[in-house]
């Protein structure tokens, strides 16, 4: 377990790539369950006004987001002729998402306790933006290794994944509050 945590941390710090992830459907399934559980906790932390989203809104979003994100990552790898690397690449992105979701917890808690304190809300948005940029860099790093391509092309694929994720988020989830 510690080896897996270190592996995904090393991917997040650009020291290792998806090629270092074990080729295992069991690992992918396990990580997916962990990711969904952590996201469920995140969605139940109240926002600054004390509101949370309902389970009936959150669960379909989480399932759709995970399925589409994994599908898009695999499709990108497959269309570039590296289908054999698909499982490792998808597993790497799910593992990275777990690490970054945990990294967001302090910022989410900060905004839940902020109330109307603008300084705490500003810190939340600044921290969230830093994590988003870090995630964009990590996804670019993962795609660069998975596709044996330039960082610019990999960055374009990473940006595509994020745009799709934001579209899903804003189409499926009501505004809490």
Long-range contacts (C-beta under 8 A, 24 or more apart in sequence): 4-95, 7-95, 8-92, 8-95, 8-96, 8-98, 8-99, 9-99, 11-92, 11-95, 11-96, 11-138, 11-141, 11-142, 12-96, 12-99, 12-100, 12-134, 12-138, 14-137, 14-138, 14-141, 17-92, 17-141, 17-142, 17-144, 17-145, 17-146, 18-85, 18-88, 18-89, 18-91, 18-92, 18-93, 18-142, 18-145, 18-146, 19-85, 19-88, 19-145, 19-146, 21-88, 21-91, 21-92, 21-95, 22-88, 22-91, 23-87, 23-88, 24-87, 24-91, 25-87, 27-91, 28-87, 28-90, 28-91, 28-94, 31-91, 31-94, 31-95, 31-98, 32-66, 32-70, 32-94, 34-98, 35-66, 35-94, 35-97, 35-98, 35-101, 36-62, 36-63, 36-66, 38-98, 38-101, 38-102, 39-101, 42-101, 42-104, 42-105, 42-108, 45-105, 45-108, 45-109, 45-112, 46-112, 47-111, 47-112, 47-176, 47-177, 48-111, 48-112, 48-114, 48-115, 48-116, 48-121, 49-176, 49-177, 50-112, 51-176, 51-177, 52-176, 53-173, 53-174, 53-176, 57-172, 57-173, 57-174, 58-173, 60-172, 61-168, 61-169, 61-172, 61-173, 64-168, 64-172, 65-165, 65-168, 65-169, 65-172, 66-94, 68-164, 68-165, 68-168, 69-93, 69-97, 69-161, 69-164, 69-165, 70-94, 72-160, 72-161, 72-164, 73-161, 76-143, 76-147, 76-157, 76-160, 76-161, 77-146, 77-147, 80-147, 80-149, 82-146, 82-147, 82-148, 85-146, 88-146, 89-142, 89-143, 89-146, 92-142, 92-146, 93-139, 93-142, 96-135, 96-138, 96-139, 96-142, 100-131, 100-134, 100-135, 100-138, 103-131, 104-128, 104-131, 107-131, 132-162, 135-162, 136-162
